[in-house]
Amino acid sequence: MKVGVPREVTVEVAVRGYLDHLAVERGLAANTLASYRRDLRRYQDVLAGRGRTSLDEVTEEDVVSFLIGLREGDQEHPPLGAGSAARAVVAVRGLHRFALREGLTTADPARDVRPPTPPRRLPKAISVTDVERLLGATGPADSPLGIRDRALLEVLYGTGARISEAVGLAVDDIDLGDGVARLHGKGGRDRVVPIGRYAREALEAYLVRARPALFAGARGARGSGQGTARGSGHGAALFLNARGGRLSRQSAWSVLRAAAERAGLPAMSPHTLRHSFATHLLDGGADVRVVQELLGHASVTTTQVYTLVTVETLREVYVAAHPRALGTEERRTGTFRRSG
């Protein structure tokens, strides 16, 4: 037994303690916690296969071997991409850092093992023209559900809200007079964002002509407790479903998918509108720090990925329009090559 460690701690005990820490003290979301549990169970199995049951027996070579195994796969697991492998390594690094901090071991064998860097994927955004096509395909403009769907998509694109933030809105979170909305973001961080004229008009139509009808038409909702249509702890829910209850994320996604299909656009996720919101703002000259605040990003680094999208747009316009952007042969044949 090593000096400073009162007893030998098994990998299993350390993993259990770390997962409890993540659930209770860090308050990780259920899905994230499930991913960590799955990754650490695989790590534990790999260590057991290498004869490591005690935490103090684990070496840096063991951690590196685990990472290699993730990337190469085995008979039971397909090879993981860089992003998934990085998530698993982050879980392992967190485990050993926690164990060292809690005095369960005297060393951190994962400290110098860096997770693989996933390839940078540019956010997918659609053009302003396609956004207008999408918003015009939300269903009958004279039906409560059609009016609701138009208001929902206008809010998603007009504020850059996450889908969870949009369906979590309460009626009291909207101030049409001042043209602002209070969004309840990740980590309990609220932010106030402006609502543009189109979204404001769509919300006004929804609140006057559609929401009362959806609420009043809820069969048995009051008896079942759904009649209050509560939001996410912030008051009466803004967006209601056909039964008068709060609209779910899945239903909101279905609204977007149906509108995209009617508009003849490719399938897209609610994040597509968020990406388009950010990209169009930057294309219009907005400062990246302002876009960061509007999106609710904790770090401007997260927002800066959108600047890569706009740089690509500028590059394409430059290559297509500038007389010195292309060589003589390329101009003659009309072939474009992206400038480096």
N, C-alpha and C positions, 0 to 999 in steps of 0.2 A: 504493500500500500504506500502511495506517495505521501510525502510530508505535506500537511495542509488539507488533505482530503480525509475526513474521518472514516469513510467507508467507501467501498467500491460501488460505484453507481453504474447500473446497466444502461445500455442504449435505450431499452424499452421504457425504463423509468424516466429517463431524461426526455424522451419524446413525449410521454404522457404529461409531464410537468410543463413542457414548452407549449403544448396544445392548450392546456388549461390556462396558461398565462395569456395566450393569444385570444382565447374566448372571453375570459373574465376581465383581465386588465386592459388589454388592447381593444377589445370589443370588435374583433374582426367579423365581417359579414359571413353568413352561413356558407355561402358558395366558396368564398376565399378560404375559409377554415377547412372545408371539405377537400379543396385542392391541396392545401398544406398537409392534411392528414394522409391523403393518398400518396403524395411525394415522399413523405417521411416514412411511411410504411414500406415503400419500395426501397428506400435507403437502408432501413433496418434489415430488410431481407438480404440486400447485397452485402452488408457488413457481416451478417450471420454466415453467409456463404464463404466469406473470407476468414471466418473464425474469430470475428470480433464481437464479443457480447458486452464487454465493459467499455465504458466511454473513454477511459484512459488508454485503451489499447488502439484507438482509432488514430491513424496517421494521415498526413497530407496525401500520401500515395493512395490511400483508400478513397479519399474524397475525389481525387482526380480520376481514379478508376471508375467511380460511380458516374461522373460526368461523361466519360468516354462511352460507358455502357448506355447512357441515355441517348447519345447521338447515334450509336451504332445499332442499338436494339438487340433483342435476343429472341429466343423461341417463344417467349410469352408476351413480349412487348415490341411493337414496331418502333423504328427509329423516331426520335422526337426532333422537331424543328428547333432552331436556335431559341425562339421565344419560349416554348414549353420547357426546354432544357434549362434555360436561364431561370425560369420560375422555380424549378425544382432545386437548383443550386442555391438560390436565394433562401429557400426554406431550410436547407442544410446549414448554410452559413448562419442563419438566425438561430438555429438549434444550438450550435456550438458556442456562439456568442452568449446566448442565454445561460448555457451550462457553466461557462467560465465566470460570468457575472454573479451567478448564484452560488459559486463555490462547489459545484458538482464535479469539477475537474480542474486541472492546473494548466491546461494548454488548450489552444484553439487551432486544431489542424486544418480548418477550412479558411483561415484568415487570408491566406495568399492565393486561394483558388478563385479566379474570377469567372463569373458566368459568361457564357458566349453572348456576343452582341448580335441581336436579331437584325436582319436587314431592315432598313428604314422604309416603311410603307407610307406613301403620301396619302393623306385623307382623300376620299372620293367626294367630289363636289359636282353638282350639276349646274348648268348655265342658268342665268336669270330667265331666259326664255322657257326653259324646261320647268323651272319653278312655277312660272305663271301657268303653264299647261297643267301642272300637277294641281295647283290650287283651284283651277277651273274645273277639275274633274272629281270633286268631292261628293257628288250626288245631288239629288233634287234640292234646289234652292228654297223650295217652299215647304220642305218637310223638317220636323225638329231634328232628326238625325243628320240630315244634309247640312243644316245650318250649324249644328254642333261640329261636324267634321271639318267644315270650312274654318270655323273659329280655332279648332285645335291645330290644324296645319299652319294657319296664319301665325299663331302664337309660337309654334316650334321654329318656324323660319324667321319670324319677326323679332324674336328675343334670343335665339340660339340656345333655348332651354334644352336640357336633357329630357328624355321621355319621362323619367321618373319625376323630374321637377314639374313638368307640365301637368301630369295626372295628379300630382300632389298639391296643386294649387287649390286654395280655398277662395270663396267668393270675396272675402275680406282682403285677400292678397292683391286684388286688382283695384286700381284707382284710375278709372277712365277719365276723370276730370284732369288729373295731372299727367295722364298717359304713362303710368309706371306700373310695374308688377314686382312683387317680392317673391323671389324664388328661394326655395329651401334646398340648398345644395348638399354635396357630400360633406361628411364630417360635421354636420350641424351648422355649416356656414351659410348664412343667408346673404343675399345680395339683391339690390334694387336695380332693375333694368328698365330702360324706356320701352314703350310699346308704340310702334309706328302707326300711322293713320289707318292703313288697311287692316291691321290686326285689331285696332281699336274699334273700327266700324264692325268687323266680324264679331267681336266679343259683345258689342252692344246689341247687335241683332240676336245673338244667341241668348243673352241674358233676358231680353224683352220677349222674344217670340218662341224660343225653343226650350230653355231650361225649365220654365214654369210648367210647360206641357209635359216634359219628361218626368218632372217631380210629381205632378198631380196624377199622372197616369200610372204611377208605380202601384201595381196590384199587391196588396198585402204587405207593402214595404214598411208601413208604420208598425204593423203588428209584428213584423220580423226584426224590427230594429234598424232596417235599412233606410227608413224614411228621413232620417237626419242627414243622410248622404255625407257622412263626415269625411273630411280630408285627412291628411297625415298628421293629425294632432293639432291642426291649425284652424279648425272651423269647418263650416259647411263646404263640401267639395264643389269645385267649380264645374268640372266636366262630369256629367252623369251618363250612365248607360241607359238602355231602353227600359230597364226595370226600376230606374230611379236611384240606383246605387252609384257609388263612385266608379268611374271608368278605370279599368285596369290597364297596365302596361301592354299586356297581350292584345287587348281590344284596340288600344290606340295604334299599335303596330299594324293590326288588321285594317284599320282605317287608311293608313298610309299605303299599304300594299294594294288595297282595292283601288285607291285613287290613281296610283302609278299604272296599274293595269288598264284602267279606263283611259288614261292619257296616252297609252302606248309607249310608256317609258320602261326601262329595265327595272327589275326588282331592286328595291333599296330599303335601307333601314332608317329608323328615326334619326340616327346619327348623321345620315346623309344631309339632312336639312341643317343640322348644327354645323357640319363642315362647310356647307354652302354659305351659311350665314357669315362665318368667319372669313372665308375666302373672298366673298363679295365685298365685305367691309374693307379688307386689306387692298383689294383691287381698286376700291374707291378712294384710297389714300388714308385710311384710318391708321392711327399709331398702334403698334403691336401691343403696347402696354394697356391701351384702352380696350382692345379686343380681349386681352387677358382678363381684365376686370369683368367684362360682359359675359365671358364664358365661365367665369368662376374658377379659373386655373390657379392653383396655389403657387406655381412657378411659371415665369415667363418662358422658360425653356420648352414647356409643353405647348405653348401657343406658337412658338417660333417655327414649328413644323409646317404651319400654314403658309409661312413666308416662302417656303420651297415651292409650294403650288403656284404662287403668284409669280415667282421667278421663272418657272417653266412657261407660264402664259406669256410673260414679257419676252422670253427667248423666242417663242414661236412667232409672235407678232414681229419681232425684230428681223428674224430670218426671212419672213414672208415679205416684209415691206422695205427694208433698207437696201439700197443699191449696192453697198459694199459688203453685205453680209454673206453673199454667195459668190462662188467663182464663176468665170465666164461660161464654162460648160454647164454648170448647174442652172444658171439663168436661162441658157438657150434651151435646155431640155425640160426645164421646169421641175427638176428634182431638188428636193430640200434635204439638207443634212444638218442636224442640230449642231450648233456651235458649242464647243466645249468651254 
